[in-house]
Amino acid sequence: MKNRKNLNNMTYNMTIFPIYKALSWDTLFYYAIEFLFLTQIKGLSAAQVLFVDAFYPLFKFILEIPSNIIVQKFGKRRSLILGNLFIVGDLLFLILSSNMHMIILAWFLSAFGYALKGLTESNLLYDSIPKGNNRGTIFGKIDGKANSIFYFFDAISAISTGFLFVINGYLPMILSLIISIIALLLSFNFKEVDSSIDNSTKKTSLKSSLMDLKHATQFIIKSNRLRSLVLFDGFFCAFIGMYSTLRSSILTDIGLPAQYFGLIYAGLQLISCITSAYQEKFHNRYRNRTLSFFATRTTISFIFIGLSTLIGLNFGLTLEIILLLMAIQYAIKGPFYTLIKRYLNNFSSSSLRTKISLISELLYSILRAVLCFICSALLEITTTSYVYIILGCVFTIFFIFLLDYMKTSVGLKPEEYEKKEIEFVEIH
């Protein structure tokens, strides 16, 4: 009877996950006008926006371990609900903010919320899929479908966002708040499923959590496969995390009117929507070259975006080049998030998946914070175009070396790995 109930809970979670994630993966109605909202409504400069943005990953880094303790003690479902509650609070503070300190406080709530969500959402789904040879494929299909629906919703909402912003700068934010409240209500519908990490008798003290994290970190460091994937995930996510602010900044620099920001963002998200649905085809076509394909196209596109604004072309041609290169970036962004989670989750237990997520998020958060502070400092002394070129060149060189190292440690068949690469022993 217990097994049947657990199986029903797993099936139910798989059913509602796509619509939940489509509304909650990120903030709808917001990112198309984030830069404009913070500069035109809240009065920040471009450099100040990046400076304030740096606090989000910094807070996320600090809050990852406390979030892990919360997940261990209260389970994935309750932690997911709490995470969505923090997101609602984040938007309320952002709407009501009157200075940089309140915006930074909003980022604290956002970081706490997304730290909890990052440790629970994909892992709750993976736990809800029956064990078997096709587990990774099923996860990819469900998560890819959820991502695709989100990008579609985000694109549809973004079409009107720019025009709503022109009418009243707060209208998109209010709609974001409403959607986040709906996502919070949906998160109550998930069912907790049996997994070793959710055992209520498990120690959840700070000391035991740090020991677990230390043990998992040592395993990841010793595993060439996981070490490579975590490094790639952290650096690449930090890199593409700069899309939103730099995209808006470069479009502002070339003189694009505010009402068109939402339309462009909508088009880019539609591209991500389409490519996300085909993540399995990306995997099947490129196999162990998938991450290499993603990294090189993205970094080189950054370089050419910067160059296109410096060579003196007319507005129309410059905009066309920028949009084409951004389209390439968003085409890659679509399948990337699902595939990297799939690669990281392969050969792992429920407990290890949570720890891998935690360590990946810690690395991403500190890298994103450092990158934001660096870009903020660069924007104080140079233009967005040069920031694009600098980032593109630095990350191109970095990924060339990392991908060369990964050739012999990632994308092998299960029998080709040593046991120490894929077998994690729990500590008690």
C-alpha positions as a printed NumPy array, in Angstrom:
array([[  0.   ,   0.   ,   0.   ],
       [  2.828,   2.362,   0.908],
       [  4.634,   1.617,  -2.36 ],
       [  1.446,   2.19 ,  -4.345],
       [  0.881,   5.544,  -2.624],
       [  4.478,   6.554,  -3.284],
       [  4.143,   5.525,  -6.947],
       [  0.948,   7.599,  -7.252],
       [  2.752,  10.591,  -5.708],
       [  5.6  ,  10.185,  -8.184],
       [  3.206,  10.043, -11.135],
       [  1.331,  13.097,  -9.87 ],
       [  4.553,  15.1  ,  -9.471],
       [  5.638,  14.257, -13.02 ],
       [  2.234,  15.39 , -14.278],
       [  2.126,  18.81 , -12.631],
       [  5.84 ,  19.611, -12.855],
       [  5.798,  21.087, -16.398],
       [  3.043,  23.629, -15.669],
       [  4.568,  24.516, -12.285],
       [  8.044,  25.132, -13.698],
       [  6.579,  27.004, -16.673],
       [  5.272,  29.608, -14.215],
       [  8.037,  29.566, -11.632],
       [ 11.414,  28.757, -13.211],
       [ 12.153,  32.468, -13.366],
       [ 10.229,  35.712, -12.998],
       [  7.802,  36.312, -15.859],
       [  7.123,  39.902, -17.051],
       [ 10.352,  41.087, -15.429],
       [ 13.605,  40.422, -17.277],
       [ 12.556,  42.17 , -20.48 ],
       [ 12.458,  45.472, -18.561],
       [ 14.722,  44.748, -15.563],
       [ 17.44 ,  47.132, -16.72 ],
       [ 14.91 ,  49.842, -17.625],
       [ 13.033,  49.426, -14.337],
       [ 16.179,  49.812, -12.248],
       [ 17.585,  52.712, -14.288],
       [ 14.481,  54.721, -15.25 ],
       [ 12.148,  53.961, -12.319],
       [ 14.621,  53.396,  -9.491],
       [ 17.273,  55.824, -10.802],
       [ 20.352,  53.578, -10.941],
       [ 23.15 ,  53.845, -13.516],
       [ 24.25 ,  50.861, -15.636],
       [ 27.304,  50.353, -13.418],
       [ 25.114,  50.537, -10.287],
       [ 22.743,  47.938, -11.733],
       [ 25.614,  45.486, -12.154],
       [ 26.957,  46.4  ,  -8.692],
       [ 23.57 ,  45.723,  -7.077],
       [ 23.115,  42.578,  -9.172],
       [ 26.368,  41.228,  -7.734],
       [ 24.731,  40.938,  -4.317],
       [ 22.255,  38.347,  -5.579],
       [ 24.842,  35.616,  -6.318],
       [ 26.851,  36.714,  -3.266],
       [ 23.814,  36.161,  -1.031],
       [ 23.077,  32.919,  -2.861],
       [ 26.595,  31.702,  -2.081],
       [ 26.155,  32.515,   1.612],
       [ 22.682,  30.954,   1.789],
       [ 23.367,  27.682,  -0.061],
       [ 24.465,  25.727,   3.019],
       [ 21.612,  27.015,   5.252],
       [ 19.26 ,  26.148,   2.386],
       [ 20.707,  22.636,   2.234],
       [ 20.055,  22.215,   5.968],
       [ 16.455,  23.359,   5.468],
       [ 15.975,  20.857,   2.608],
       [ 17.392,  18.01 ,   4.701],
       [ 15.281,  18.86 ,   7.727],
       [ 11.959,  19.718,   6.095],
       [ 12.12 ,  17.815,   2.796],
       [ 12.017,  18.992,  -0.794],
       [  8.303,  19.841,  -0.973],
       [  8.2  ,  22.137,   2.07 ],
       [ 11.489,  23.741,   1.09 ],
       [ 10.114,  24.4  ,  -2.385],
       [  7.066,  26.119,  -0.895],
       [  9.302,  28.276,   1.319],
       [ 11.455,  29.179,  -1.681],
       [  8.437,  30.392,  -3.643],
       [  7.27 ,  32.386,  -0.619],
       [ 10.617,  34.211,  -0.562],
       [ 10.241,  35.026,  -4.284],
       [  6.885,  36.673,  -3.586],
       [  8.535,  38.709,  -0.817],
       [ 11.386,  39.661,  -3.151],
       [  8.987,  41.195,  -5.7  ],
       [  7.078,  43.068,  -3.   ],
       [ 10.306,  44.655,  -1.72 ],
       [ 11.433,  45.461,  -5.252],
       [  8.15 ,  47.216,  -6.035],
       [  8.215,  49.177,  -2.771],
       [ 11.956,  49.955,  -2.795],
       [ 13.022,  53.581,  -2.586],
       [ 16.815,  53.143,  -2.401],
       [ 19.645,  50.727,  -3.174],
       [ 19.494,  49.192,   0.312],
       [ 15.915,  47.997,  -0.2  ],
       [ 16.827,  46.607,  -3.628],
       [ 19.725,  44.715,  -2.05 ],
       [ 17.309,  43.357,   0.585],
       [ 15.011,  42.231,  -2.223],
       [ 17.966,  40.394,  -3.774],
       [ 18.555,  38.682,  -0.407],
       [ 15.027,  37.266,  -0.442],
       [ 15.38 ,  36.329,  -4.108],
       [ 18.699,  34.56 ,  -3.438],
       [ 17.213,  32.599,  -0.533],
       [ 14.202,  31.653,  -2.632],
       [ 16.168,  30.491,  -5.657],
       [ 18.74 ,  28.711,  -3.486],
       [ 15.932,  26.576,  -2.065],
       [ 14.32 ,  26.117,  -5.472],
       [ 17.633,  25.184,  -7.079],
       [ 18.154,  22.393,  -4.541],
       [ 14.634,  21.008,  -4.829],
       [ 12.947,  21.468,  -8.216],
       [ 14.967,  19.231, -10.54 ],
       [ 15.791,  16.808,  -7.713],
       [ 12.122,  16.464,  -6.748],
       [ 11.357,  15.605, -10.36 ],
       [ 14.257,  13.135, -10.616],
       [ 13.159,  11.436,  -7.387],
       [  9.667,  11.114,  -8.889],
       [ 10.906,   9.128, -11.905],
       [ 11.116,   5.329, -11.382],
       [ 14.639,   3.927, -11.491],
       [ 15.652,   2.366, -14.785],
       [ 17.835,   2.706, -17.849],
       [ 15.568,   5.391, -19.311],
       [ 15.474,   7.57 , -16.202],
       [ 17.754,  10.239, -17.648],
       [ 15.827,  10.307, -20.913],
       [ 12.481,  10.653, -19.11 ],
       [ 13.895,  13.426, -16.946],
       [ 15.177,  15.21 , -20.049],
       [ 11.805,  14.984, -21.771],
       [  9.791,  16.261, -18.8  ],
       [ 12.238,  18.985, -17.803],
       [ 12.769,  19.971, -21.439],
       [  9.003,  20.231, -21.913],
       [  8.748,  22.397, -18.778],
       [ 11.555,  24.667, -19.962],
       [  9.999,  24.955, -23.404],
       [  6.616,  25.982, -21.957],
       [  8.343,  28.52 , -19.7  ],
       [ 10.184,  30.109, -22.617],
       [  6.896,  30.275, -24.526],
       [  5.09 ,  31.932, -21.601],
       [  8.04 ,  34.264, -21.066],
       [  8.009,  35.233, -24.737],
       [  4.25 ,  35.854, -24.778],
       [  4.446,  37.966, -21.618],
       [  7.458,  39.884, -22.939],
       [  5.578,  40.984, -26.078],
       [  3.403,  43.247, -23.955],
       [  5.984,  44.043, -21.255],
       [  7.72 ,  46.906, -23.073],
       [  4.436,  48.588, -23.943],
       [  3.109,  48.089, -20.402],
       [  6.299,  49.638, -19.069],
       [  5.806,  52.708, -21.262],
       [  2.261,  53.087, -19.84 ],
       [  3.387,  52.562, -16.236],
       [  6.757,  51.24 , -15.102],
       [  5.168,  49.259, -12.279],
       [  2.619,  47.296, -14.353],
       [  5.048,  44.509, -15.401],
       [  6.217,  44.163, -11.789],
       [  2.65 ,  43.773, -10.511],
       [  1.997,  41.058, -13.097],
       [  5.24 ,  39.338, -12.025],
       [  3.983,  39.348,  -8.447],
       [  0.637,  37.814,  -9.441],
       [  2.323,  34.995, -11.4  ],
       [  4.679,  34.308,  -8.473],
       [  1.727,  33.997,  -6.103],
       [  0.123,  31.475,  -8.49 ],
       [  3.416,  29.512,  -8.564],
       [  3.473,  29.53 ,  -4.76 ],
       [ -0.034,  28.06 ,  -4.658],
       [  0.925,  25.409,  -7.229],
       [  3.956,  24.35 ,  -5.16 ],
       [  1.579,  23.26 ,  -2.377],
       [  0.282,  20.54 ,  -4.729],
       [  3.526,  18.571,  -4.956],
       [  3.763,  15.32 ,  -3.008],
       [  6.778,  14.251,  -0.983],
       [  8.277,  11.   ,  -2.27 ],
       [ 10.469,   8.481,  -0.48 ],
       [ 14.197,   9.097,  -0.853],
       [ 17.181,   8.729,   1.427],
       [ 17.745,  12.481,   1.655],
       [ 14.3  ,  13.107,   3.085],
       [ 14.629,  10.794,   6.041],
       [ 13.483,  12.85 ,   9.019],
       [ 15.836,  10.978,  11.35 ],
       [ 18.878,  12.173,   9.435],
       [ 21.079,  14.612,  11.325],
       [ 20.573,  18.136,  10.081],
       [ 22.94 ,  20.142,  12.25 ],
       [ 25.32 ,  22.607,  10.702],
       [ 28.261,  20.357,  11.67 ],
       [ 26.773,  17.244,  10.029],
       [ 25.779,  19.219,   6.918],
       [ 29.297,  20.6  ,   6.588],
       [ 30.718,  17.095,   7.003],
       [ 28.361,  15.787,   4.302],
       [ 29.335,  18.66 ,   2.037],
       [ 33.041,  18.075,   2.688],
       [ 32.666,  14.381,   1.876],
       [ 30.715,  15.09 ,  -1.323],
       [ 33.212,  17.778,  -2.344],
       [ 36.105,  15.359,  -1.895],
       [ 34.294,  12.801,  -4.068],
       [ 33.629,  15.406,  -6.789],
       [ 37.245,  16.598,  -6.716],
       [ 38.501,  13.023,  -7.091],
       [ 36.033,  12.256,  -9.884],
       [ 37.416,  13.698, -13.128],
       [ 33.935,  13.469, -14.666],
       [ 32.048,  15.358, -11.958],
       [ 34.85 ,  17.849, -11.386],
       [ 34.807,  18.758, -15.065],
       [ 31.016,  19.012, -15.267],
       [ 30.699,  21.12 , -12.11 ],
       [ 33.404,  23.499, -13.334],
       [ 31.751,  23.808, -16.735],
       [ 28.318,  24.313, -15.164],
       [ 29.533,  26.99 , -12.757],
       [ 31.526,  29.031, -15.275],
       [ 29.069,  28.723, -18.166],
       [ 26.03 ,  29.588, -16.002],
       [ 27.88 ,  32.601, -14.58 ],
       [ 28.749,  33.678, -18.119],
       [ 25.232,  33.415, -19.561],
       [ 23.915,  34.969, -16.35 ],
       [ 25.2  ,  38.26 , -17.789],
       [ 22.799,  38.017, -20.769],
       [ 19.992,  40.111, -19.313],
       [ 21.827,  43.204, -18.092],
       [ 24.38 ,  43.368, -20.913],
       [ 21.685,  42.774, -23.534],
       [ 19.63 ,  45.694, -22.27 ],
       [ 22.704,  47.862, -21.825],
       [ 23.956,  47.351, -25.401],
       [ 20.486,  47.969, -26.865],
       [ 20.226,  51.152, -24.815],
       [ 23.666,  52.259, -26.044],
       [ 22.664,  51.955, -29.713],
       [ 19.475,  53.959, -29.052],
       [ 16.698,  51.345, -29.26 ],
       [ 13.358,  52.729, -27.901],
       [ 12.145,  51.156, -24.633],
       [  8.871,  49.773, -26.053],
       [ 10.813,  47.387, -28.327],
       [ 12.78 ,  45.74 , -25.521],
       [  9.917,  43.399, -24.7  ],
       [  9.415,  42.381, -28.341],
       [ 13.092,  41.521, -28.753],
       [ 13.156,  39.615, -25.474],
       [ 10.002,  37.74 , -26.56 ],
       [ 11.603,  36.71 , -29.832],
       [ 14.734,  35.487, -28.059],
       [ 12.711,  33.491, -25.533],
       [ 10.692,  31.893, -28.331],
       [ 13.97 ,  30.691, -29.805],
       [ 14.89 ,  29.179, -26.426],
       [ 11.408,  27.655, -26.281],
       [ 11.894,  25.867, -29.592],
       [ 15.444,  24.638, -28.963],
       [ 14.62 ,  23.533, -25.408],
       [ 11.999,  21.159, -26.798],
       [ 14.72 ,  19.604, -28.988],
       [ 17.309,  19.1  , -26.238],
       [ 17.342,  15.336, -26.891],
       [ 18.234,  15.951, -30.545],
       [ 21.107,  18.232, -29.506],
       [ 22.338,  15.452, -27.23 ],
       [ 21.99 ,  12.752, -29.872],
       [ 23.651,  14.815, -32.606],
       [ 26.651,  16.174, -30.726],
       [ 27.028,  13.571, -27.95 ],
       [ 30.261,  14.268, -26.041],
       [ 30.802,  17.421, -28.136],
       [ 27.541,  19.032, -26.954],
       [ 29.083,  21.223, -24.256],
       [ 31.922,  22.204, -26.585],
       [ 29.393,  23.27 , -29.216],
       [ 27.493,  25.359, -26.638],
       [ 30.557,  27.082, -25.162],
       [ 32.424,  28.08 , -28.318],
       [ 29.38 ,  29.493, -30.132],
       [ 28.36 ,  31.517, -27.087],
       [ 31.742,  33.069, -26.287],
       [ 32.526,  33.953, -29.913],
       [ 29.087,  35.562, -30.309],
       [ 29.96 ,  37.868, -27.385],
       [ 33.093,  39.046, -29.18 ],
       [ 31.23 ,  39.818, -32.405],
       [ 28.416,  41.674, -30.597],
       [ 31.01 ,  44.006, -29.131],
       [ 32.805,  44.446, -32.437],
       [ 29.591,  45.14 , -34.373],
       [ 28.947,  48.306, -32.364],
       [ 32.49 ,  49.629, -32.802],
       [ 32.972,  49.433, -36.57 ],
       [ 30.664,  52.331, -37.464],
       [ 27.767,  50.546, -39.202],
       [ 24.359,  52.214, -39.445],
       [ 21.737,  51.591, -36.762],
       [ 19.681,  49.083, -38.759],
       [ 22.572,  46.845, -39.756],
       [ 24.106,  46.99 , -36.269],
       [ 20.789,  45.961, -34.704],
       [ 20.387,  43.069, -37.172],
       [ 23.858,  41.713, -36.386],
       [ 23.313,  42.011, -32.633],
       [ 19.93 ,  40.262, -32.793],
       [ 21.307,  37.441, -34.94 ],
       [ 24.132,  36.801, -32.484],
       [ 21.773,  37.02 , -29.506],
       [ 19.505,  34.513, -31.262],
       [ 22.434,  32.079, -31.338],
       [ 22.99 ,  32.61 , -27.61 ],
       [ 19.348,  31.963, -26.731],
       [ 19.181,  28.94 , -29.049],
       [ 21.972,  27.438, -26.936],
       [ 20.501,  28.568, -23.629],
       [ 17.283,  26.614, -24.289],
       [ 18.633,  23.037, -24.175],
       [ 21.665,  23.761, -21.986],
       [ 19.955,  23.898, -18.578],
       [ 18.18 ,  20.577, -19.066],
       [ 21.197,  18.768, -20.515],
       [ 23.686,  19.921, -17.879],
       [ 21.31 ,  18.785, -15.107],
       [ 20.937,  15.465, -16.886],
       [ 24.698,  14.998, -17.189],
       [ 25.277,  15.94 , -13.554],
       [ 22.492,  13.611, -12.327],
       [ 23.721,  10.561, -14.245],
       [ 25.075,   7.711, -12.045],
       [ 24.033,   9.532,  -8.824],
       [ 21.785,   8.751,  -5.869],
       [ 19.106,  11.07 ,  -4.494],
       [ 21.455,  12.213,  -1.729],
       [ 24.362,  12.863,  -4.084],
       [ 22.155,  14.771,  -6.56 ],
       [ 21.262,  17.288,  -3.857],
       [ 24.921,  17.688,  -2.897],
       [ 25.993,  18.1  ,  -6.528],
       [ 23.323,  20.772,  -6.951],
       [ 24.546,  22.505,  -3.807],
       [ 28.217,  22.509,  -4.849],
       [ 27.338,  23.617,  -8.395],
       [ 25.226,  26.469,  -7.051],
       [ 27.978,  27.524,  -4.631],
       [ 30.497,  27.721,  -7.467],
       [ 28.061,  29.483,  -9.797],
       [ 27.079,  32.018,  -7.146],
       [ 30.591,  33.108,  -6.244],
       [ 31.636,  33.247,  -9.913],
       [ 28.542,  35.27 , -10.847],
       [ 29.194,  37.727,  -7.999],
       [ 32.824,  38.204,  -9.028],
       [ 31.814,  38.623, -12.662],
       [ 29.17 ,  41.227, -11.821],
       [ 31.621,  43.261,  -9.728],
       [ 34.222,  43.095, -12.52 ],
       [ 31.718,  44.151, -15.192],
       [ 30.441,  46.947, -12.946],
       [ 34.002,  48.247, -12.569],
       [ 34.61 ,  47.94 , -16.322],
       [ 31.445,  49.913, -17.129],
       [ 32.746,  52.752, -14.963],
       [ 35.751,  53.167, -17.278],
       [ 34.605,  51.826, -20.663],
       [ 31.534,  50.995, -22.756],
       [ 29.3  ,  47.92 , -22.93 ],
       [ 30.829,  47.033, -26.309],
       [ 34.29 ,  46.561, -24.804],
       [ 32.821,  44.587, -21.897],
       [ 31.333,  42.151, -24.438],
       [ 34.68 ,  41.8  , -26.207],
       [ 36.659,  41.342, -22.983],
       [ 34.257,  38.71 , -21.616],
       [ 34.138,  36.879, -24.924],
       [ 37.925,  36.69 , -25.266],
       [ 38.589,  35.632, -21.657],
       [ 35.927,  32.92 , -21.615],
       [ 36.863,  31.621, -25.076],
       [ 40.403,  30.978, -23.869],
       [ 39.177,  29.45 , -20.598],
       [ 36.744,  27.035, -22.256],
       [ 39.31 ,  25.925, -24.845],
       [ 41.526,  24.64 , -22.023],
       [ 38.636,  23.212, -19.953],
       [ 37.053,  21.402, -22.903],
       [ 40.412,  19.93 , -23.908],
       [ 40.749,  18.549, -20.373],
       [ 37.188,  17.141, -20.476],
       [ 37.77 ,  15.046, -23.635],
       [ 38.978,  12.018, -21.684],
       [ 36.698,  12.331, -18.632],
       [ 33.179,  13.223, -19.824],
       [ 30.778,  11.512, -22.235],
       [ 32.113,   7.967, -21.834],
       [ 30.019,   4.816, -21.612],
       [ 29.191,   3.637, -18.048],
       [ 31.55 ,   0.655, -18.277],
       [ 34.404,   2.935, -19.349],
       [ 34.414,   4.807, -16.02 ],
       [ 36.328,   3.606, -12.991],
       [ 34.144,   2.83 ,  -9.966],
       [ 35.613,   5.741,  -8.032],
       [ 34.292,   8.065, -10.769],
       [ 30.625,   7.16 , -10.369],
       [ 30.118,   5.327,  -7.046],
       [ 29.557,   7.612,  -4.071],
       [ 29.619,   6.073,  -0.587],
       [ 27.379,   7.769,   1.965],
       [ 28.681,   8.644,   5.436],
       [ 26.522,   8.192,   8.532]])
